[in-house]
């Protein structure tokens, strides 16, 4: 019993604390790794105690092959300055994916993990709004980059659909949704806005949320935005001016980086330029197009992974995402309550759209959402098997 409790606490803590990494790093440089490390440790002990291994799933094959590609390209580019640092950043996400998929299919209720994800994002959104109230022109809160904050918030918003919405809880969910939308809006992230719009369209199309709920949330958020705008008109005007000033520059620099990533992939299609290699090779591949920025990120998850891990790594990333969607679709066909699977699908849509404009493979939402999709499929399969057996 105590082992199950520890697994639940550390699993929920891992997903809840993910968007609050900046706050944790202010406490200690390694504090953000403590809870995930404890989760992995307790999970391994649980496997040993119960003398079992995780049930095999295509997810494991994709993760294992991705690990092989990472090790291979890291070995080829071991002399590069960023290789080891970025390899060490990759590995925990692969392990956590396997762990979450296993514990969410057995010990930890999926809805608890979804609620923990939303809770962490709400705290991050509140922190972002507080940073704006404190004088920041764009919401940052626990993260340095407003676009990174928007990534977490738009990934969490669709998950509200899976949470209980009866009686007073509807009001609570509406308030939480308003905070998340307001926080995302305060980042002024265009990519985040597009991602959120796509997620909402998906939810409506899959009958995961009624149009009325979207309208009500938008109305409440709009009223709150008007109140804020009237109270902080000067600050809002300065923020809009700054955003419009840098918008064109951001578009130009993103295009330069995407072109550089494409050149790296064309020159190194098999194993890429290695983990972190985009930063190392950008100046040469980009022909020094950005004199003041020699080691940036690509601002596109797919192109950055393709440039650094080659065609095999990119194909495995696509396969990884496909595993999540296929798993959630299978779950939809088996269960009467569609909310969890549809919510995870919509959140994945938001993550993938946002990732067109951001390099976010080192943040948890992408990995945790696929893991939860697999866990939902396994739970639905288990229920179906029990029903067939009882029949």
LINFENFEN-V686227 format. One record per residue. N is the residue number from 1. SS is DSSP state (a for helix, b for strand, c for the rest). PHI is phi as a letter, one per 40 degrees, with the letter a starting at -180 (999 if undefined). Layout:
n=N ss=SS phi=PHI
n=N ss=SS phi=PHI
This chain:
n=1 ss=c phi=999
n=2 ss=a phi=c
n=3 ss=a phi=c
n=4 ss=a phi=c
n=5 ss=a phi=c
n=6 ss=a phi=c
n=7 ss=a phi=c
n=8 ss=a phi=c
n=9 ss=a phi=c
n=10 ss=a phi=c
n=11 ss=a phi=c
n=12 ss=a phi=c
n=13 ss=a phi=c
n=14 ss=a phi=c
n=15 ss=a phi=c
n=16 ss=a phi=c
n=17 ss=a phi=c
n=18 ss=a phi=d
n=19 ss=a phi=c
n=20 ss=a phi=b
n=21 ss=a phi=d
n=22 ss=a phi=c
n=23 ss=a phi=c
n=24 ss=a phi=c
n=25 ss=a phi=c
n=26 ss=a phi=c
n=27 ss=a phi=c
n=28 ss=c phi=a
n=29 ss=c phi=c
n=30 ss=c phi=b
n=31 ss=a phi=c
n=32 ss=a phi=c
n=33 ss=a phi=c
n=34 ss=a phi=c
n=35 ss=a phi=c
n=36 ss=a phi=d
n=37 ss=a phi=c
n=38 ss=a phi=c
n=39 ss=a phi=c
n=40 ss=a phi=c
n=41 ss=a phi=c
n=42 ss=a phi=c
n=43 ss=a phi=c
n=44 ss=a phi=c
n=45 ss=a phi=c
n=46 ss=a phi=c
n=47 ss=a phi=c
n=48 ss=a phi=c
n=49 ss=a phi=c
n=50 ss=c phi=c
n=51 ss=c phi=f
n=52 ss=c phi=a
n=53 ss=c phi=b
n=54 ss=c phi=d
n=55 ss=c phi=c
n=56 ss=c phi=c
n=57 ss=c phi=a
n=58 ss=a phi=d
n=59 ss=a phi=d
n=60 ss=a phi=c
n=61 ss=a phi=c
n=62 ss=a phi=c
n=63 ss=a phi=c
n=64 ss=a phi=c
n=65 ss=a phi=c
n=66 ss=a phi=c
n=67 ss=a phi=c
n=68 ss=a phi=c
n=69 ss=a phi=c
n=70 ss=a phi=c
n=71 ss=a phi=c
n=72 ss=a phi=c
n=73 ss=a phi=c
n=74 ss=a phi=c
n=75 ss=a phi=c
n=76 ss=a phi=c
n=77 ss=c phi=b
n=78 ss=c phi=c
n=79 ss=c phi=c
n=80 ss=c phi=c
n=81 ss=c phi=c
n=82 ss=c phi=c
n=83 ss=a phi=d
n=84 ss=a phi=c
n=85 ss=a phi=d
n=86 ss=a phi=c
n=87 ss=a phi=c
n=88 ss=a phi=c
n=89 ss=a phi=c
n=90 ss=a phi=c
n=91 ss=a phi=d
n=92 ss=a phi=d
n=93 ss=a phi=c
n=94 ss=a phi=c
n=95 ss=a phi=c
n=96 ss=a phi=c
n=97 ss=a phi=d
n=98 ss=a phi=c
n=99 ss=a phi=c
n=100 ss=a phi=c
n=101 ss=a phi=c
n=102 ss=a phi=c
n=103 ss=a phi=c
n=104 ss=a phi=c
n=105 ss=a phi=c
n=106 ss=c phi=b
n=107 ss=c phi=c
n=108 ss=c phi=b
n=109 ss=c phi=d
n=110 ss=a phi=d
n=111 ss=a phi=c
n=112 ss=a phi=c
n=113 ss=a phi=c
n=114 ss=a phi=c
n=115 ss=a phi=c
n=116 ss=a phi=c
n=117 ss=a phi=c
n=118 ss=a phi=c
n=119 ss=a phi=c
n=120 ss=a phi=c
n=121 ss=a phi=c
n=122 ss=a phi=c
n=123 ss=a phi=c
n=124 ss=a phi=c
n=125 ss=a phi=c
n=126 ss=a phi=c
n=127 ss=a phi=c
n=128 ss=a phi=c
n=129 ss=a phi=c
n=130 ss=a phi=c
n=131 ss=a phi=c
n=132 ss=a phi=c
n=133 ss=a phi=c
n=134 ss=c phi=c
n=135 ss=c phi=h
n=136 ss=c phi=c
n=137 ss=c phi=c
n=138 ss=c phi=b
n=139 ss=c phi=c
n=140 ss=c phi=b
n=141 ss=c phi=g
n=142 ss=c phi=c
n=143 ss=c phi=b
n=144 ss=c phi=c
n=145 ss=c phi=c
n=146 ss=a phi=d
n=147 ss=a phi=c
n=148 ss=a phi=c
n=149 ss=a phi=c
n=150 ss=a phi=d
n=151 ss=a phi=d
n=152 ss=a phi=c
n=153 ss=a phi=c
n=154 ss=a phi=c
n=155 ss=a phi=c
n=156 ss=a phi=c
n=157 ss=a phi=d
n=158 ss=a phi=c
n=159 ss=a phi=c
n=160 ss=a phi=d
n=161 ss=a phi=c
n=162 ss=a phi=c
n=163 ss=c phi=c
n=164 ss=c phi=d
n=165 ss=c phi=b
n=166 ss=c phi=b
n=167 ss=c phi=g
n=168 ss=a phi=c
n=169 ss=a phi=c
n=170 ss=a phi=c
n=171 ss=a phi=c
n=172 ss=a phi=c
n=173 ss=a phi=c
n=174 ss=a phi=c
n=175 ss=a phi=c
n=176 ss=a phi=c
n=177 ss=a phi=c
n=178 ss=a phi=c
n=179 ss=a phi=c
n=180 ss=a phi=c
n=181 ss=a phi=c
n=182 ss=a phi=c
n=183 ss=a phi=c
n=184 ss=a phi=c
n=185 ss=a phi=c
n=186 ss=a phi=c
n=187 ss=c phi=c
n=188 ss=c phi=f
n=189 ss=c phi=c
n=190 ss=a phi=c
n=191 ss=a phi=c
n=192 ss=a phi=c
n=193 ss=a phi=c
n=194 ss=a phi=c
n=195 ss=a phi=c
n=196 ss=a phi=c
n=197 ss=a phi=c
n=198 ss=a phi=c
n=199 ss=a phi=c
n=200 ss=a phi=c
n=201 ss=a phi=c
n=202 ss=a phi=c
n=203 ss=a phi=c
n=204 ss=a phi=c
n=205 ss=a phi=c
n=206 ss=c phi=c
n=207 ss=c phi=f
n=208 ss=c phi=c
n=209 ss=c phi=a
n=210 ss=c phi=c
n=211 ss=a phi=d
n=212 ss=a phi=d
n=213 ss=a phi=c
n=214 ss=a phi=c
n=215 ss=a phi=c
n=216 ss=a phi=c
n=217 ss=a phi=c
n=218 ss=a phi=c
n=219 ss=a phi=c
n=220 ss=a phi=c
n=221 ss=a phi=c
n=222 ss=a phi=c
n=223 ss=a phi=c
n=224 ss=a phi=c
n=225 ss=a phi=c
n=226 ss=a phi=c
n=227 ss=a phi=c
n=228 ss=a phi=c
n=229 ss=a phi=c
n=230 ss=a phi=c
n=231 ss=a phi=c
n=232 ss=c phi=b
n=233 ss=a phi=c
n=234 ss=a phi=c
n=235 ss=a phi=c
n=236 ss=a phi=c
n=237 ss=a phi=c
n=238 ss=a phi=c
n=239 ss=a phi=c
n=240 ss=a phi=c
n=241 ss=a phi=c
n=242 ss=a phi=c
n=243 ss=a phi=c
n=244 ss=a phi=c
n=245 ss=a phi=c
n=246 ss=a phi=c
n=247 ss=a phi=c
n=248 ss=a phi=c
n=249 ss=a phi=c
n=250 ss=a phi=c
n=251 ss=a phi=c
n=252 ss=a phi=c
n=253 ss=a phi=c
n=254 ss=a phi=c
n=255 ss=a phi=c
n=256 ss=a phi=c
n=257 ss=a phi=c
n=258 ss=a phi=c
n=259 ss=a phi=c
n=260 ss=a phi=c
n=261 ss=a phi=c
n=262 ss=a phi=c
n=263 ss=a phi=c
n=264 ss=a phi=c
n=265 ss=a phi=c
n=266 ss=a phi=c
n=267 ss=a phi=c
n=268 ss=c phi=b
n=269 ss=c phi=c
n=270 ss=c phi=c
n=271 ss=c phi=b
n=272 ss=c phi=g
n=273 ss=c phi=b
n=274 ss=c phi=g
n=275 ss=c phi=d
n=276 ss=c phi=g
n=277 ss=a phi=c
n=278 ss=a phi=d
n=279 ss=a phi=c
n=280 ss=a phi=c
n=281 ss=a phi=c
n=282 ss=a phi=c
n=283 ss=a phi=d
n=284 ss=a phi=c
n=285 ss=a phi=c
n=286 ss=c phi=c
n=287 ss=c phi=f
n=288 ss=c phi=f
n=289 ss=c phi=c
n=290 ss=c phi=b
n=291 ss=c phi=c
n=292 ss=c phi=c
n=293 ss=c phi=b
n=294 ss=c phi=c
n=295 ss=c phi=b
n=296 ss=c phi=c
n=297 ss=c phi=c
n=298 ss=c phi=c
n=299 ss=c phi=f
n=300 ss=c phi=a
n=301 ss=a phi=d
n=302 ss=a phi=c
n=303 ss=a phi=c
n=304 ss=a phi=c
n=305 ss=a phi=c
n=306 ss=a phi=c
n=307 ss=a phi=c
n=308 ss=a phi=c
n=309 ss=a phi=b
n=310 ss=a phi=g
n=311 ss=a phi=c
n=312 ss=a phi=d
n=313 ss=a phi=c
n=314 ss=a phi=c
n=315 ss=a phi=c
n=316 ss=a phi=c
n=317 ss=a phi=c
n=318 ss=a phi=c
n=319 ss=a phi=c
n=320 ss=a phi=c
n=321 ss=a phi=c
n=322 ss=a phi=c
n=323 ss=a phi=d
n=324 ss=a phi=c
n=325 ss=a phi=c
n=326 ss=a phi=c
n=327 ss=a phi=c
n=328 ss=a phi=c
n=329 ss=a phi=c
n=330 ss=a phi=c
n=331 ss=a phi=c
n=332 ss=a phi=c
n=333 ss=a phi=c
n=334 ss=a phi=b
n=335 ss=c phi=b
n=336 ss=c phi=c
n=337 ss=c phi=c
n=338 ss=c phi=c
n=339 ss=a phi=c
n=340 ss=a phi=c
n=341 ss=a phi=c
n=342 ss=a phi=c
n=343 ss=a phi=c
n=344 ss=a phi=c
n=345 ss=a phi=d
n=346 ss=a phi=c
n=347 ss=a phi=c
n=348 ss=a phi=c
n=349 ss=a phi=d
n=350 ss=a phi=c
n=351 ss=a phi=c
n=352 ss=a phi=c
n=353 ss=a phi=c
n=354 ss=a phi=c
n=355 ss=c phi=c
n=356 ss=c phi=c
n=357 ss=c phi=b
n=358 ss=c phi=b
n=359 ss=c phi=b
n=360 ss=c phi=b
n=361 ss=c phi=c
n=362 ss=c phi=b
n=363 ss=c phi=b
n=364 ss=a phi=c
n=365 ss=a phi=d
n=366 ss=a phi=d
n=367 ss=a phi=c
n=368 ss=a phi=c
n=369 ss=a phi=c
n=370 ss=a phi=c
n=371 ss=a phi=c
n=372 ss=a phi=c
n=373 ss=a phi=c
n=374 ss=a phi=c
n=375 ss=a phi=c
n=376 ss=a phi=c
n=377 ss=a phi=c
n=378 ss=a phi=c
n=379 ss=a phi=c
n=380 ss=a phi=c
n=381 ss=a phi=c
n=382 ss=a phi=c
n=383 ss=a phi=c
n=384 ss=a phi=c
n=385 ss=a phi=c
n=386 ss=a phi=c
n=387 ss=a phi=c
n=388 ss=a phi=c
n=389 ss=a phi=c
n=390 ss=a phi=c
n=391 ss=c phi=c
